Amino acid sequence: MNSIVTCKCIGNYGHAITKGKSYEVIESSEGKFRISGDHGRRVWISKAYFIEGNTEVPILNNWKLDDDINDYELIEVTLTFTNKSRRWCLITTPEKLKTYFNERESDPPGIYLQHLIIVKTLTEDDIDRTLFFLDNQDELFTASKPLE
């Protein structure tokens, strides 16, 4: 077979594959590739986790808070990827979301923001782990908007 695929999402296979890394396909069956994983073992993984070819996959490089966490309930974050693209999203905590609704008269009494990420706390570690988790699951692009 000897084709190459690039990982775009690790799913539950963080022990075996790395986002952005290319793998040689040992075997292919309907819906799955067999590759030699990072752990040195051959593994069958859904084709949905890969892009065919040796392709550059944008990976979150860094992020920064654009707002002071004490001034706002919904905090803007700038995301920078390895391909130099930039995106933005909003983050908040359950407590800040409650404050957001308690301090405003909303009509309608709800919101939907596809680019809102809720984290347990606004510590650097919690934000970092959440953003990199979403990136490894190929969900960060959906949870953010292009920075124009």
Secondary structure, DSSP 8 states (H G I E B T S, - for coil): ---EEEES--TT-TTT--TT-EEEEEEEETTEEEEE-TTSSEEEEEGGGEEESS-----EEEEEE-S-TTT-SSEEEEEEETTS-EEEEEEE-HHHHHHHHHTS--SSS----TTEEE-S---HHHHHHHHHHHHHTT-TTTTSEE--
